[in-house]
Amino acid sequence: MNEAGATFALGNVLEDFALFQTLSPEQRLKAFKAMIRLDLVRGQMLVAQGGASDSLFMVLHGALAVRRKGDLEPIAELRAGELVGEIGFFGNVPRTADVIAIRDSSVLALTRTAYEALSRDAPAIVEALLGALARRFAKETARLLPIRASPKARTVALIDGGREIVPDVFDRRMRDGLAATDAEIVDPARVGAMFPGRALDAPEVSDWLNRLEHAAPLVIYLGGRDAPIWVRKAIRQADMVVFACRGDAPTGPLTEVEAFACEVHPSSARRIVRIHDRRSSHVSGTTAWLARLPCLMHHHVALEDRVDIDSLIRFLSGRAIGFVAAGGGSFGTAHVGIYKAFRERGVTFDIFVGTSVGSAMVAGFAKNHEAEHLERGTHEIFVTSRSFRRPTWPRYSLLDHKAFDRALANQYGRDVRIEDCWRPFAAVATNLSTHSLELIRSGPLWKAVRASSAIPGLLPPFYTAEGAMLVDGCLIDNVPLAPMHQLKSGPNLVVHFGEPAAEMFDVAYDELPGRFELFAAMLTPFRKKLLPAAPSAVNVLWRSLVAHQRYDTLPTAPFDLVMRPPLSPDIDVTDFDRHTEIFDTSYLWAREAIAALEAEGNSAISAILSSSRPATEQPRHAAELARSVRSG
């Protein structure tokens, strides 16, 4: 293509960007000719904080990070069609932050001199630029209000990690699953067919890859051991790198590919996929992989079917289904009943986060246990072991915690680690050493549940090896939806037991007995029945711990489904011997609630039910809904 043809083609590319959609083809071409194209390699700085604002830029391809000096995390990421430096340019003030390429990128630069010429010759272009500036201010204002959500990758490099060969069946199933979505799959064969004889770093190759990214919601670069140059290109091009790993983590230094990927991508932009022949409740050795390749999240995939492949694809495409479990004492088995109802509808939850007894329930789900197994485990922990019926001398707590600890270790496995659970899991605790929320995502599973469930005063705190004092997560976040949003994008089922309105108690204060009257009444069954129907001390303590939290202001996203199961008013938070009743009631209620929500066209229930199906089985409206989940 000659220079004039290339200029015209790139001028037409501007039509895809919102900034230029109101302009005529001639005006777009005039704007493009006034700009200078700059190509940046990953890590190259475009502008420096404090520098002169003598140009503004538009991202043509790739991605840039905006970072202020001293900050660990970028304050924004800019992609194709977005402006860079317009605030300083129009305000004529120094640059307020560094802007660095986090991908091989291209930008179009408009100098002040060129802008002044455009102002005279094409006022419509100036209006478009000022409109973009107004949208940026609106976006920055809105950014102060919403919840912090997990960033979504647009491009993912899936490469081999370690030294063992990844089975071909994994590659085939990933291709089949991705082909049924809106994702674009790019590998050396496709690039070679498109650009025979061209180098991978040729401008036309990079431009084509970036146009794919602009058009598709997700681009997956599939690497291979036999194409090292392509793998490095894929790593540089991607927002996220996923290591597909087989077997145990090797000892010794990183491979060349691993080292390059870790140099290019921070741990927050890395994931590990451990590939296994068969699915199980838990595995071993994940800690060694995470020590070798630290990452934000890891996944376990069995090759026996498509279940785990589909789950991985949901994570990569921003559609992962979360289960958020609240604290609530004996009400905890309501989580199990609701879980059973969704499982019967074919829903596979991809990740679990829980507080207090909620963490105890979903820890079992993370180990692939079904509802009946959790029901039996609840009976063992809270009834058979009498964990909450063992008072002790009130030096460290009101209850003896040893039986509770033994029961948790027996149920979850004393040596089972969170990292080795089949599904991602996190427990929420309150760190009294730092006065902050503690999201526990590693270490022994039973200890995470124990820390998350340490009701202050009732049980002693859990002390970590580093000296942190951890107690029940309900003090800070009894319904941990916000931590779930930080871990992933996609729909969530949120189960909690908070009161939607004020709850009044028909209790005559003067009739509350003193210690001697209470002692006598407790020894006589007839007189015990005459005691005032006031909440127990533990019930009052639990209500006090969560009194500062408003359940009508949960940070819900459009596809978060909040469910509050109806519970009998005569059930106390310590009535663990009634767990089967709670389980059965919640299960039957959830079945009817799911059907009713589906009948009324509830978008959240539709997102959960449709996202859990393999993409090849989703009807057209479900695929459209999945796109809405990703973009929302």
ZAMARGU-4260 file (C-alpha; in steps of 0.2 Angstrom, whole numbers, plus 5000, padded with zeros to 4 digits):
<rodrens>
0) 5000/5000/5000 | 5007/5017/4995 | 5009/5031/5008 | 4993/5040/5002 | 4983/5024/5003
5) 4990/5020/5020 | 4985/5038/5026 | 4968/5036/5020 | 4966/5019/5028 | 4972/5025/5045
10) 4961/5040/5043 | 4946/5028/5041 | 4951/5019/5057 | 4947/5035/5066 | 4928/5032/5062
15) 4928/5018/5075 | 4933/5030/5089 | 4919/5040/5098 | 4929/5055/5097 | 4928/5057/5078
20) 4911/5048/5074 | 4902/5065/5072 | 4915/5071/5059 | 4914/5068/5040 | 4927/5057/5032
25) 4936/5073/5025 | 4937/5080/5043 | 4943/5064/5050 | 4957/5063/5036 | 4961/5082/5040
30) 4963/5078/5058 | 4974/5063/5055 | 4985/5072/5044 | 4988/5085/5057 | 4994/5072/5069
35) 5011/5063/5071 | 5011/5044/5074 | 5022/5038/5088 | 5026/5019/5091 | 5030/5014/5109
40) 5037/4998/5115 | 5031/4991/5132 | 5038/5001/5146 | 5042/5016/5136 | 5036/5033/5144
45) 5025/5044/5134 | 5025/5059/5145 | 5033/5063/5162 | 5025/5070/5177 | 5029/5089/5179
50) 5034/5090/5160 | 5027/5103/5148 | 5010/5100/5141 | 5014/5105/5123 | 5004/5091/5115
55) 4989/5080/5117 | 4988/5062/5111 | 4976/5049/5106 | 4979/5031/5109 | 4978/5022/5092
60) 4983/5005/5097 | 4988/4996/5114 | 4986/5002/5131 | 4994/5015/5143 | 4995/5017/5161
65) 4993/5034/5171 | 5004/5033/5186 | 5008/5047/5199 | 5025/5046/5207 | 5025/5037/5223
70) 5009/5027/5219 | 5011/5008/5218 | 4995/5006/5207 | 4991/5016/5191 | 4976/5028/5193
75) 4970/5024/5176 | 4972/5014/5160 | 4970/5021/5143 | 4965/5011/5127 | 4961/5014/5109
80) 4952/5030/5105 | 4955/5038/5122 | 4964/5055/5124 | 4980/5057/5134 | 4986/5073/5142
85) 4971/5084/5137 | 4968/5091/5154 | 4986/5098/5155 | 4985/5103/5136 | 4969/5114/5138
90) 4973/5120/5155 | 4991/5124/5150 | 4998/5116/5166 | 5012/5104/5169 | 5009/5085/5167
95) 5000/5078/5182 | 5006/5060/5180 | 5018/5049/5171 | 5010/5040/5156 | 5019/5023/5152
100) 5015/5010/5138 | 5010/4994/5146 | 5008/4986/5129 | 5017/4989/5113 | 5006/5004/5108
105) 5004/5018/5095 | 4998/5035/5098 | 4994/5050/5087 | 5001/5066/5094 | 4993/5083/5091
110) 5005/5098/5094 | 4999/5115/5100 | 5004/5122/5083 | 4994/5109/5074 | 4979/5111/5085
115) 4979/5130/5082 | 4979/5127/5063 | 4964/5114/5065 | 4955/5127/5076 | 4955/5139/5061
120) 4952/5126/5047 | 4940/5114/5055 | 4930/5120/5071 | 4920/5104/5072 | 4936/5095/5077
125) 4939/5107/5091 | 4921/5104/5097 | 4925/5085/5097 | 4940/5087/5107 | 4932/5098/5120
130) 4918/5086/5121 | 4930/5072/5125 | 4938/5083/5138 | 4920/5085/5146 | 4917/5066/5146
135) 4934/5064/5154 | 4929/5075/5169 | 4912/5066/5170 | 4921/5050/5170 | 4933/5055/5184
140) 4919/5062/5194 | 4909/5046/5193 | 4924/5035/5197 | 4924/5042/5215 | 4907/5034/5218
145) 4906/5016/5212 | 4914/5001/5221 | 4931/4996/5216 | 4930/4981/5204 | 4942/4969/5197
150) 4950/4975/5180 | 4945/4966/5165 | 4958/4960/5153 | 4955/4963/5134 | 4970/4952/5129
155) 4977/4936/5137 | 4992/4926/5133 | 4990/4908/5137 | 5008/4900/5138 | 5016/4885/5145
160) 5023/4886/5162 | 5036/4874/5170 | 5045/4861/5160 | 5032/4847/5158 | 5022/4847/5141
165) 5004/4852/5142 | 4993/4839/5135 | 4985/4842/5118 | 4968/4839/5125 | 4969/4855/5135
170) 4973/4865/5120 | 4959/4857/5110 | 4946/4860/5124 | 4951/4878/5126 | 4950/4881/5108
175) 4932/4873/5107 | 4926/4883/5122 | 4933/4900/5116 | 4927/4897/5098 | 4909/4897/5105
180) 4911/4914/5113 | 4915/4931/5106 | 4933/4929/5109 | 4946/4930/5095 | 4959/4916/5095
185) 4976/4921/5088 | 4991/4909/5086 | 5006/4908/5075 | 4997/4898/5061 | 4984/4912/5059
190) 4996/4926/5059 | 5007/4916/5047 | 4992/4914/5035 | 4987/4933/5036 | 5005/4939/5034
195) 5016/4926/5025 | 5034/4930/5027 | 5032/4945/5038 | 5041/4948/5054 | 5030/4947/5070
200) 5035/4965/5074 | 5031/4972/5057 | 5019/4987/5059 | 5005/4979/5049 | 5005/4964/5060
205) 5004/4975/5076 | 4991/4986/5069 | 4980/4970/5064 | 4982/4963/5082 | 4977/4979/5089
210) 4962/4981/5078 | 4956/4964/5084 | 4958/4970/5102 | 4947/4985/5098 | 4934/4975/5089
215) 4933/4960/5100 | 4929/4959/5119 | 4943/4947/5122 | 4958/4941/5112 | 4967/4925/5117
220) 4985/4923/5111 | 4989/4904/5111 | 5008/4902/5113 | 5018/4886/5111 | 5035/4879/5115
225) 5040/4877/5097 | 5037/4896/5093 | 5047/4906/5106 | 5047/4922/5096 | 5028/4921/5095
230) 5027/4918/5113 | 5037/4934/5117 | 5026/4944/5105 | 5010/4937/5114 | 5017/4941/5131
235) 5021/4959/5126 | 5004/4961/5117 | 4994/4955/5131 | 4986/4963/5147 | 4987/4947/5156
240) 4998/4931/5155 | 4991/4914/5160 | 5003/4900/5164 | 4997/4883/5159 | 5006/4871/5171
245) 5007/4852/5172 | 5013/4842/5187 | 5024/4848/5201 | 5033/4864/5201 | 5050/4862/5195
250) 5065/4867/5206 | 5079/4878/5200 | 5078/4895/5190 | 5063/4901/5179 | 5063/4896/5161
255) 5067/4909/5149 | 5048/4912/5145 | 5043/4912/5163 | 5057/4925/5167 | 5052/4936/5152
260) 5033/4935/5157 | 5037/4940/5175 | 5048/4954/5169 | 5034/4961/5158 | 5019/4958/5169
265) 5017/4961/5187 | 5010/4948/5198 | 4992/4956/5198 | 4992/4953/5179 | 4997/4934/5180
270) 4987/4918/5183 | 4992/4900/5185 | 4981/4886/5178 | 4986/4869/5185 | 4981/4854/5174
275) 4975/4838/5182 | 4969/4822/5174 | 4954/4820/5187 | 4944/4832/5197 | 4945/4830/5216
280) 4941/4840/5232 | 4959/4846/5234 | 4976/4843/5227 | 4994/4847/5233 | 5009/4857/5228
285) 5000/4873/5223 | 5010/4883/5235 | 5027/4878/5226 | 5019/4885/5210 | 5014/4901/5218
290) 5031/4903/5225 | 5039/4901/5208 | 5026/4912/5199 | 5017/4923/5211 | 5000/4928/5204
295) 4983/4936/5208 | 4974/4920/5206 | 4976/4902/5201 | 4964/4888/5194 | 4963/4870/5194
300) 4957/4861/5178 | 4953/4843/5176 | 4954/4835/5158 | 4940/4823/5161 | 4927/4835/5154
305) 4923/4853/5150 | 4917/4859/5167 | 4933/4867/5173 | 4938/4873/5155 | 4921/4882/5155
310) 4924/4890/5172 | 4942/4896/5167 | 4934/4904/5151 | 4921/4913/5162 | 4935/4920/5172
315) 4945/4926/5157 | 4929/4934/5149 | 4923/4943/5164 | 4908/4931/5167 | 4914/4921/5183
320) 4900/4916/5195 | 4903/4920/5213 | 4895/4915/5229 | 4895/4927/5243 | 4891/4920/5260
325) 4886/4930/5275 | 4889/4927/5294 | 4874/4922/5304 | 4877/4908/5317 | 4866/4893/5315
330) 4857/4901/5300 | 4873/4896/5290 | 4865/4880/5283 | 4853/4891/5273 | 4868/4894/5262
335) 4869/4875/5259 | 4850/4874/5255 | 4851/4888/5243 | 4867/4881/5235 | 4858/4864/5232
340) 4844/4873/5223 | 4856/4882/5211 | 4866/4866/5208 | 4850/4857/5203 | 4848/4871/5190
345) 4865/4867/5183 | 4874/4881/5190 | 4893/4879/5193 | 4900/4893/5205 | 4917/4898/5200
350) 4923/4907/5216 | 4918/4908/5235 | 4920/4922/5248 | 4912/4920/5265 | 4912/4928/5282
355) 4910/4919/5299 | 4899/4904/5297 | 4897/4908/5279 | 4916/4905/5276 | 4913/4888/5285
360) 4900/4883/5272 | 4908/4889/5256 | 4925/4882/5261 | 4916/4865/5258 | 4910/4871/5242
365) 4927/4876/5236 | 4932/4858/5240 | 4919/4852/5228 | 4908/4845/5242 | 4889/4845/5238
370) 4875/4851/5250 | 4872/4834/5259 | 4890/4832/5263 | 4890/4850/5270 | 4875/4846/5280
375) 4883/4831/5288 | 4898/4841/5292 | 4888/4855/5300 | 4881/4842/5312 | 4898/4835/5316
380) 4906/4853/5319 | 4891/4861/5329 | 4881/4847/5336 | 4891/4831/5339 | 4907/4840/5345
385) 4896/4852/5355 | 4908/4866/5350 | 4897/4880/5356 | 4891/4871/5372 | 4908/4870/5381
390) 4910/4885/5394 | 4927/4888/5401 | 4935/4900/5414 | 4932/4917/5406 | 4951/4922/5405
395) 4953/4922/5386 | 4935/4918/5381 | 4918/4911/5387 | 4919/4895/5377 | 4933/4882/5376
400) 4939/4883/5358 | 4948/4866/5357 | 4933/4856/5352 | 4929/4868/5339 | 4947/4868/5332
405) 4947/4849/5332 | 4930/4848/5323 | 4936/4860/5309 | 4952/4852/5306 | 4943/4835/5305
410) 4931/4841/5292 | 4942/4851/5281 | 4958/4842/5283 | 4972/4847/5295 | 4985/4849/5281
415) 4973/4855/5267 | 4978/4872/5261 | 4967/4885/5253 | 4978/4886/5238 | 4975/4867/5235
420) 4956/4868/5235 | 4948/4865/5218 | 4939/4882/5217 | 4946/4899/5222 | 4941/4903/5240
425) 4943/4918/5252 | 4938/4920/5270 | 4935/4937/5278 | 4942/4941/5295 | 4944/4957/5305
430) 4962/4961/5309 | 4962/4969/5326 | 4981/4972/5325 | 4979/4984/5310 | 4960/4988/5312
435) 4957/4982/5294 | 4948/4969/5284 | 4959/4953/5282 | 4955/4943/5266 | 4963/4926/5269
440) 4967/4917/5252 | 4982/4906/5258 | 4987/4894/5272 | 4978/4880/5280 | 4959/4880/5276
445) 4953/4876/5293 | 4963/4890/5301 | 4955/4902/5289 | 4938/4897/5294 | 4943/4897/5312
450) 4949/4915/5311 | 4934/4921/5301 | 4922/4913/5314 | 4931/4920/5330 | 4916/4929/5338
455) 4924/4941/5350 | 4922/4936/5368 | 4914/4920/5364 | 4930/4912/5356 | 4948/4917/5358
460) 4955/4927/5343 | 4966/4918/5331 | 4984/4923/5331 | 4994/4921/5315 | 5012/4917/5315
465) 5016/4935/5311 | 5007/4940/5327 | 4991/4947/5320 | 4975/4946/5330 | 4961/4940/5319
470) 4942/4939/5324 | 4926/4937/5316 | 4924/4946/5299 | 4907/4952/5303 | 4914/4967/5313
475) 4920/4975/5296 | 4910/4966/5282 | 4897/4953/5286 | 4892/4952/5268 | 4908/4952/5258
480) 4902/4957/5241 | 4915/4971/5239 | 4930/4959/5241 | 4922/4948/5228 | 4921/4962/5216
485) 4939/4966/5219 | 4944/4948/5214 | 4934/4945/5198 | 4920/4952/5186 | 4904/4944/5183
490) 4887/4939/5192 | 4886/4935/5210 | 4874/4926/5221 | 4874/4935/5238 | 4865/4927/5253
495) 4863/4936/5269 | 4852/4936/5285 | 4851/4955/5289 | 4835/4963/5293 | 4827/4974/5280
500) 4818/4985/5293 | 4818/4988/5311 | 4814/4973/5322 | 4805/4976/5338 | 4804/4964/5353
505) 4789/4961/5364 | 4799/4959/5380 | 4795/4967/5397 | 4811/4973/5404 | 4806/4972/5422
510) 4802/4953/5420 | 4820/4949/5415 | 4826/4938/5430 | 4841/4940/5441 | 4855/4927/5442
515) 4847/4917/5456 | 4830/4917/5448 | 4837/4912/5431 | 4848/4898/5440 | 4832/4891/5448
520) 4822/4893/5432 | 4835/4884/5421 | 4835/4869/5433 | 4816/4867/5432 | 4809/4863/5415
525) 4792/4871/5419 | 4799/4887/5425 | 4811/4888/5411 | 4796/4889/5399 | 4790/4905/5408
530) 4806/4915/5405 | 4804/4930/5394 | 4806/4927/5376 | 4821/4939/5374 | 4836/4935/5363
535) 4850/4926/5370 | 4867/4934/5375 | 4875/4927/5360 | 4861/4933/5349 | 4863/4951/5356
540) 4882/4950/5354 | 4880/4945/5336 | 4867/4959/5333 | 4879/4971/5341 | 4893/4966/5330
545) 4884/4969/5314 | 4873/4984/5320 | 4884/4996/5310 | 4881/4988/5294 | 4866/4992/5283
550) 4860/4978/5272 | 4850/4989/5261 | 4865/4998/5254 | 4875/4983/5249 | 4887/4988/5234
555) 4878/4978/5222 | 4882/4978/5203 | 4868/4975/5190 | 4870/4956/5189 | 4872/4953/5208
560) 4857/4943/5215 | 4854/4946/5233 | 4844/4933/5242 | 4838/4934/5260 | 4830/4917/5265
565) 4815/4918/5277 | 4819/4911/5294 | 4808/4906/5308 | 4808/4920/5322 | 4810/4907/5336
570) 4827/4901/5329 | 4841/4908/5338 | 4859/4911/5330 | 4865/4897/5342 | 4852/4884/5338
575) 4864/4874/5328 | 4854/4858/5332 | 4841/4865/5320 | 4852/4865/5306 | 4843/4852/5296
580) 4826/4862/5298 | 4835/4878/5291 | 4843/4868/5277 | 4827/4860/5271 | 4817/4876/5273
585) 4830/4887/5263 | 4831/4874/5249 | 4812/4873/5246 | 4811/4892/5247 | 4826/4894/5235
590) 4818/4883/5222 | 4803/4893/5222 | 4812/4910/5222 | 4823/4905/5207 | 4808/4900/5197
595) 4799/4916/5202 | 4814/4927/5197 | 4816/4918/5181 | 4798/4920/5177 | 4798/4939/5179
600) 4814/4941/5169 | 4826/4946/5183 | 4842/4950/5174 | 4854/4944/5188 | 4846/4927/5189
605) 4847/4926/5170 | 4865/4930/5171 | 4869/4917/5184 | 4859/4903/5175 | 4865/4907/5158
610) 4883/4910/5162 | 4885/4893/5170 | 4880/4884/5154 | 4894/4880/5141 | 4894/4893/5128
615) 4890/4880/5114 | 4873/4877/5124 | 4868/4895/5126 | 4854/4902/5117 | 4856/4918/5107
620) 4848/4929/5121 | 4860/4921/5134 | 4875/4926/5123 | 4869/4944/5122 | 4867/4944/5141
625) 4884/4937/5143 | 4891/4952/5133 | 4881/4964/5144 | 4889/4956/5160 | 4906/4959/5152
630) 4903/4977/5148 | 4894/4980/5164
</rodrens>
